[in-house]
């Protein structure tokens, strides 16, 4: 996935997730995108940048209305309960460090949305008309006939995503002149080839726009759960037109010019590939019509699959993230999905693969290295980090490996959003340090007083490598990295882990107190029986 040159404007590194429908509790697919955004923004914070991370919930539309009615409550009561009891607690559980949480029922959002569409209406970008066609309530989207799948009965047609029958809607609505923006969008895509990523997603959008766009129905008059149109309160705004604006309303559009200038345009919109067209076609066209800058990059992640199906509640394949964190732990959960699934492609979840990676990479490679080094410093030097007596070729090889890991991980994670590749680079460094210990055999050096200086050098080199590893892994696994930082005695000497910079040359000072704490990643059989 290619890096993208910075566009002018927007001083902060501003990252957004989609805002999620609250018709049910979050599943792995929701958490996948949110964890990716958290790792990305934590990484840029570790660079020392001004960062803003936004997530939230989409609370309007027919799907929410029907769900609330099915549960015998009002839409607002349903949304309030789900947000406070399910969505926000899960993000806290997964250590998501979002700076803001926007809800589309908040007046700070709805007031600005009405101002935005009123401006488009005043400019002649919105007109009244009629429309009829197949509509998927699950997607909250009109479907093209060619997209639909055959159903169980003659004439029945299914949504290709939800595999449920679509409904035929005929309404007198208001329309946005989307068709006028096809050429402008194609021109923009050509001028900014990395605007939509990955390449397969960009190609899909290009093909769609090249087929000529149709004007977009932006209102509904058959139900009232939505933002009323300011010039016609018999209509509510189409939920997607409402929802997309969260990226600017939360950034201060129409309310806080200084904040808006700092945050907009967004650096990265993270989206699922099934909602790419909304973000890469409709949203840019609306911004063009409003005279606002477009986001710098839209990155579509693939689907998490189980049994060949996209994970979702409607397909009965939804898995609660806590089903996995209760067994593997939160840090391992954050690590696994970004390490095992290349971002931008579909990936299959496997309990067996998760178990294998946990054991091999987390418990054996990383956790065991931390345990061995801290234990040997305790055993051979009374828990006090010795000074390195001299540095030879072996130590230089470790230093070179670290420099390579920092450069590659920073490029892959921070610029290319290649989380799997960046994490792999960090773990290649961990394997290098394990190999260094195997070759230097400090347990043998400890047996001879004549090798005391060499032992001190080896232990110091390994401990300082762990210091660098804690910094590199802090965005991915903040709890384990923090525990390691404390174990190394790095805090009193170097300051908080979050304040460390990725390429900072600061090293552990000799004389700090090193303690062997609990295993960072206990064996799964130990976790099961504990």
N, C-alpha and C positions, 0 to 999 in steps of 0.2 A: 504494500500500500504506500503510495508515494507521499512525500511530504509536500506541504503547500506553502507557497510564499505568503508572507503576511500582507494583508490588505491594509491600507491606511485607515485610521480611525479606531476607536475602541481601545483604551489603554490597558484594560485587564484581560487576562486569559479567561474567557467566559465560556463555560461548558454547560450544555443542557442535556437532560434526558427527555424522552417523550413524557408527557403527563399521562398517567395511567387511569383507565376507567376503573371506577370503584364499584362495579357491579358484583365483584367478588373479592376474595382475599388474594394477595400477591402469590405468584408461583415462581418457579425457577427462571422462566423467561424474563419476567420483570426484573428480578434481582440481578440477572446476568448483565443487562445493560447498565443498571445503576451501579453495580460494583465496578464495571469497566470505567464509568465516568469518575468514580471515586478514586480509583488508582491513577487515572490520567491527571486529575486535578491535584491529588497529593504529590504526584511526581513533579508537577510544575511548581508547587509550593516548595518542594525540596530544592528546586532550582533557585528559590528566592524571589519568585515572580508574584505580582499582584494577581490573585486568582479568585474567581467567583463560580460557584457550582450550584446549579438550580435543578430541582426536581419538583414533583407535585402531582396533583390528581385532577382528572377531567370528570366533571360531575354533572354535566348537562346531557340532554339528548333522550331519545326514546328508549334506548336500552336501559338507562338508569331508571327512568320512570317505570318501566314494566317490572324491573327487578324489585323496586321498592313496593309497588302494588302487590306483587306476588308474596312479599313478606309482611303485608299488612301495615305498612308505615308510609310516611311521606318521603319524597325523594331527598329533601334536606336532612331529615332525621337519619335516613339510611346512610347518606354520605358522611355525616358527622360521626356516626358510630364506626363505620368501616375505616375512616381515616385515623381516628384516635385509638381504635382497638386493634387494627391490623397493619395498616400501611406505615404509619410513623414508628410504631414499636419495632417493626421488622428492620427498618433502616437503621435504627439505633442498635439493634442486635447485631447487624452486619457491619457495624462501625462506619457507616456512611457519614462523611463529614460535609454534608451539603450546607451551603451558606443561606439558602432560602428554600422554602417549601410553599409553592403557590397552589391555591385552590381556585377553580374557575367560578365558584359561588361567592368568592370574596368581592366586596364592593371595589377594592383597589384594582381588581381585574375587570369586573363588569362595566364600571363607569368608563374606563379607558377604551374598552371594546366598543361601546356605543359611540364614543367620539371618533374612533377609527372608521367605523362603517358609515357614520354620518358624513365624514369627510369624503369618502369614496362616492357616496350618493350625490353629494353636492357637486362633485367633479364630473358627474355623468357616467361614472364607471359601473353603476348599478341601475337596473331597469326592471319593470314588472313584466312577467310573462307566465306561461304555463308549461308544465312538464309532465310527462308520464314515462314510466320505465320500471325495470326490476330494481328492487332496493333490498340491501342486506342490513337488517337492524344491528346485527353483531358488529359489522364493520362501520355502521352508520355511513353507508356509501351507496350511491346509485351504481349499478353494475352494467357493463356492456354485455349484450346478449352472447357475444362470442367467448366471454370469459366463463360462462356458467357451465356447470356439469349436469348431466342427465340425472333425474331423480328416480325414485322407486316406481312412480306411476307416470302414465303418459302425460306429457305436458309439464310435469314438475321439473323445476330447475333449481340447482343447488349452488350456493356460494362456494367457490373453490377453496376458500380458507376455512370456513366454519363447517362446510359440508351439511348445511341446513337449508331448507327451502327459502328462496327469496320471496319478497312480497311485491305486488304490483301497485305502485303509487301513482296517483294522478292529483296534482296540486296546482293551484294558482300561487306562484311564488315570485320572489325577487331574484334576479340573476346578476352575477358579476361577469363583466365582459372578458372572460378568460381567453376567448378565441383570438382577441387582438394581441395577445402577448406571446403567441407561439414564436414568431420571428425574433422578438426581442430576447426570449429565453434561449433560443438556439444560438444567437449571437453572443450572449453572455457565457453559455457553456463553452463555446469555442475560444473565447478570450480567457477563460479560467478553467482549463482542462482538469484541474484537481478539485473543483468545487464539489463534485459528487464522487464519493468513493465507497467501495472499491470499483475497479474498472467495469466489472459486470453490471453493477448497479447503474453506473453512468450510461452504459450502452442501452440498458432497458429504458431509462428515462428518455434518451435521445430518440429511440424508436417510437415511443409513445407520443412525444411532442411532434415529431416529423409527420405523423398521421393526421395532423390538424386537430387542434383543441376545440372542444365545444364549450359554450358558456356554462357557467357553474351556477346551479340553483343554490342560493345562500340563505333561504328562509324556509320555515315550516309553519303551517297554519292548522294542522290537525291535532296538535297537542301544545301545551303551554309551558313545559319544563325547559326553559332556556332563557337567553338574554333577549328581551323584547327589542324589536327594531325601533329606534328612536322616532322615526317618522310614521310608523304604522304598528301600533301595539297589538294588532290582531295576528302578527307574525312574530315568531322567535327566530333567532339566528341559528343557521345550520351549525351543528355542534363542532364540526371541524374548523369552520371559520372562526368561531369563538375560541376553540382550544389553541389553535396555532398562535394566537396573539399573546399567549402567556409569556412567550420568550421576550416580548418587548414590554408588556405591562409590568412584569416583575422587575424589569431592568430600569423602570422609571419613566417609561414613555408617557408623555402628557402630564406628568406629576412632578418629576424631579429631573430637570434638564442636565444638571451636573452629573448625576448618577447615570443617566442615559448616555451621556457622552463618554463616560468611562467604560461602560459595559458593551454598548452596541457599536458595531455589529458583533454578534456572537462569534467566538473563535471556532467552536465545534458544536453542531447539533448531532447528537447520537440518536439514531432511530432504528427501529426494526425494519427489515426489508419490506414487510407487508404494508407499511405506511410511508414508503419512500415517495410515492407520487404526490402525496399531500405536501410533503416537505420540500421536494425538489422542483415541483411544478406550480402548485396552487400558492404556496407561501411566497416564493420569490415573485410571482406575478402580482400578488396583493401588495407586496412591499414596493415593487416598481410603480404600481398605480398610486401608492401613497407618497412616493418620492423619498423613500427611506432606503438606506444601504442594505444590501443583502448579506446574510451570514457568510463567513469566510469558507466554511467547509461543512458538508453534510455527509456523515459517515453511517452507512447502513450495516448493522450486524446481521448475521444469519440467524437461523432458527436453531434452538436446542431441540433435538429430536429424541423420542423414546418410542421404540417399537415401530419406527418408520413414520411416526406422526409428529407434527409440531406440538410442543408442550403447550397446553391450554386447558382451561376448565371445560370449555365446550366440547373438546375432544376426549375428555375424561383421562387425559394424560398429565394433568397438572400435579406437580409434586411440590409440597411445601418445603421451602428452604430449611426450616427447622428440623425436618425429617433427616437432613444430612448434617446440619451443624451439631445436632445432639449426639451424633456418633463420631464425626471427624473433627469437630471444632470449627469456629468461625474463620480463623486464619487459613486453615486448610481448604475450607470452602471457597474463600476468596481466591486462593492460589489455583485451585484445580481447574475451574472453568476457564480462566484466562490462559492457563498453561496448556490445557488439553485441546482447546478449540481455537484455531486461528481466527482472529476477529475479522468478521466480514464474510465468513463461510458458515454453512450449516455444520453442526456437530452433534454427535450422538452421545447422550449421557449413558455411562455404564458404571454401575456400582463396583464391578470387578476392576475396571480401569482406575477408578478413584482409589480403591484400596491399594492397588499395586503402586500407584504414584505416591500415595501417602507413605507407604512403607519404604520404597526405594529412595525417593527424592527428599522427602521431608524428614522422616525419622532417621534413615541411614545416612544420607549425604550431609544434610544440614544439621539436624538435631544432634547426631552423634559427634560431628566435628565440634560443635559448641561444648558438649559434655566432656569430650576428651581433653580439649585445650584447657578449659577451666579446672578440670580435675588435676591435670598434670601441674599446673601452676600452684594449686593448693598443695599437692603432694611433694613437689620438688623445691618450691620456693615459699612455702608458708602462706600462700595466697597473695603474695606481693609480686606484681609484674616486674621482672628483671629488665635491666637495660640490655640492648643488643650490643654485644662486644665488637662484632665486625659483620660486614655484609659481603657475601660472596656471590658467585654466579647463581646459586640456587635462590637466594633472596631476591636477586635482581629479576629472576624469572617470575617470581610471585608478583613483584611490583609491576612488571610488564603485563602480566595477565590481568592485574587489576585495572591498569590503564585501558586495556582493550575492552574489558567488561563494562567499564563506565562509559566509554565512548559508544559502544554498540548498544547498550541498554538505553542510554539517553536518546540516541537517534531512533531506535525502534519504538520505544514506548512514548517518548515525549513528542516525536514528530510524526512517525509513521503509524502510530496506534497499533503496532505489531506487538501486542502484549506477550504472546507466546514466544516470539523471537527474543524479546528483551529479557524475559524471565529466564529463558534458556541460556542466554549469555551470562547472567549472574550465576546460574548453577554450574556453568562450565568453570567459572572462577572458583566456586566452592570445591569442585572436584580437583582443581589444580592444587588447592591448599591441602586437601586430603592426601593427594599424591606426594606433596612436599613432606608431610609428616611421615608417610610410609617410607620415603627414601631416607629421611634424616634420622629416623628411629630415636626420638628423644628418650624413650624408655631405656634404651641401651646407653645413651650418653650419660644418663643419670647415675649409672653404676660406676663411673670413673671420675674421680676428682679432676683429672687432667682435662676432661671434656666439659668442665663447668661453664667456661665462656661460650663454647659452642652450643650447649644446652640453653643458655640464656638467650642467645640469638634466635634459636629455633622457636622457643616459646614466645618471645616477643613478636617475631614475624607472624606467627599463627594468630596470636591475640589481636594484633593490629589488623590483620586480614579480616577477622571477625568484626572488628569495629567498622570497617568499610562495608562489610556485608550487611550489617544492621542498618546502615544508612540506605543502601541500595534496596533493601527489602522492606523498608518502613512503609512505602506507599502501598505495597501489596499485602503485607502481613504485619500490621502495626502492633498487635499485641505481642507476638513472638519477638519482633525486632526490639520492642521496648524492654522486654524481659532480658534479652541478650545485652542490650546497652547497659542495663542496671547490673547485670552479672559481671560485666567487664569493668565496672567502676568508672564508666566513661562520663556519666552525668556531672559529678563534681568537678571533673577536670576539663571537660570540653563544653558543657552546657547541655540543654535539652536536645533530644534526638531530632525533633522536628525542626530545630534551628540549624542543623548541619547541612552543608551543601554537597551535592553529589560528587563534585570533583575537588572538594576542599582538601588541601594537602595536610591539614592538621592530623597529627597522629597521636596515639595513646601515649601519655607520658609514663616513663618508668616510675614505679613506686605506687601506682594506684592499687587499690585492694580489689582482687578478683575473687568472686565466690561462685561455687558450683550450685546453681539453682535446680529447680525441678526440670525434668526433660521438657524441651520446647514442644516436642511432638511424641508423646508417649506411644508405645506400641499399642496397636488397636485392641489386642487381646487384653492388655492391661486396662485400657479404657472401658472395655466391656464388663470386666469383672470388678471394677472399682466402685 
